[in-house]
Amino acid sequence: MPGKEGKLCPLFPQCTFTTSEENIQNADAVIFENSQLPLQYSKTEMPPKRSVHQQWIWFISECPNYLSINLNSYSGIFNWTITYRNDSDVSGAWGSSYLVYKRLKGADLDPKTDFSLGKTKLAVWFISKCSSRAHRIIYAKELLKHIHIDIFGKCGQLVCEKQDFQCTVGYIRQYKFYLAFENMKCKKYITEKFWRHALGNNVVPVVLGAPRKDYEYLAPPNSFIHVDDFESPKALAGYLKLLDNDKEMYNQYFKWKTNPPQSIPLDDGVWCNLCRNLIEICPTSRKMYTNLDKWYRGENNDECEPDIDVAYNEVHF
């Protein structure tokens, strides 16, 4: 993993990461980042020797629709997976309720806080991939007929002056709603748009992507608005306008901050998750993905919905 060196998890100081190939034979695990793999499996491109005790791990943060390599050719190669999905051997999710509540611990939040204060604008969207085939583009086109949305990035008219995350934060916090529209509609695929851009900035995320049940399972309770709950973009626009004028209703979407669920799946971030699994695994336990492609894409290639079947072009709002 380029740039991943040293002790990346304070919880497990005995766990050390390195990119030095001279240490590969003694490593307990070898991580293969998907974008660095040959499109077709090639034995000569892999480590020449494989220690019996090692776990070879396939790591990818994107969804199946972005997959470029021939996964079938890698059948029988990897022992573990790190992906955004919660059925991976190691969770590499873009965010989690556990991490959100961990950051809130000790914050001594006031349940009566009015999260509408200081938010002078309605909705904002940061978007850089503008394919006309994306579900979110089709939906947004219709939504824009009924409410105003400030759109930043390559697909909109607005830009951050400094092109960094702090600049993004400065804008997002002026709004009541953030369009956390994923570029693909895939099960469990909930990215930084939701966790970092919206929840991290005390803005209500309006989500399009994974099914509602996935957000209900993975996200803090009643922390989002899902487009599937509305019969049309026009109906969603009407609801956002209603919340804009009713601070009591709006603040209901922040009650989760002071009412954590009784049980939250453990997640200390990808590197700590990996360290914990390696430490706790039975030394004689062995697993192998004999059909990695089928596992990742789904039994019937149903992990993701296909793109809209229209001519491709770049959409700019």
Stockholm file with secondary structure:
# STOCKHOLM 1.0

chainA/1-317         MPGKEGKLCPLFPQCTFTTSEENIQNADAVIFENSQLPLQYSKTEMPPKRSVHQQWIWFISECPNYLSINLNSYSGIFNWTITYRNDSDVSGAWGSSYLVYKRLKGADLDPKTDFSLGKTKLAVWFISKCSSRAHRIIYAKELLKHIHIDIFGKCGQLVCEKQDFQCTVGYIRQYKFYLAFENMKCKKYITEKFWRHALGNNVVPVVLGAPRKDYEYLAPPNSFIHVDDFESPKALAGYLKLLDNDKEMYNQYFKWKTNPPQSIPLDDGVWCNLCRNLIEICPTSRKMYTNLDKWYRGENNDECEPDIDVAYNEVHF
#=GR chainA/1-317 SS CTTCCBCCCTTCTTCCBCCCGGGGGGCSEEEEEGGGSCSSCCGGGSCSCCCTTCEEEEECCSCGGGCCSCGGGGTTTCSEEEESSTTSSEECCSCCHHHHHHHHTTCCCCTTCCTTTTCCEEEEEECCCCBTTSHHHHHHHHHTTTSCCEEESTTSSBCCSSCSHHHHHHHHTTEEEEEEECSSCBTTCCCHIIIIIIGGGTCEEEEESSCHHHHHHHSCTTCCEEGGGSSSHHHHHHHHHHHHTCHHHHHGGGGGGGSCCSCCCCCCCHHHHHHHHHHHSCTTCCCCCSCHHHHHHCTTSCSBCCCCSSCCCBCCC
#=GC SS_cons         CTTCCBCCCTTCTTCCBCCCGGGGGGCSEEEEEGGGSCSSCCGGGSCSCCCTTCEEEEECCSCGGGCCSCGGGGTTTCSEEEESSTTSSEECCSCCHHHHHHHHTTCCCCTTCCTTTTCCEEEEEECCCCBTTSHHHHHHHHHTTTSCCEEESTTSSBCCSSCSHHHHHHHHTTEEEEEEECSSCBTTCCCHIIIIIIGGGTCEEEEESSCHHHHHHHSCTTCCEEGGGSSSHHHHHHHHHHHHTCHHHHHGGGGGGGSCCSCCCCCCCHHHHHHHHHHHSCTTCCCCCSCHHHHHHCTTSCSBCCCCSSCCCBCCC
//
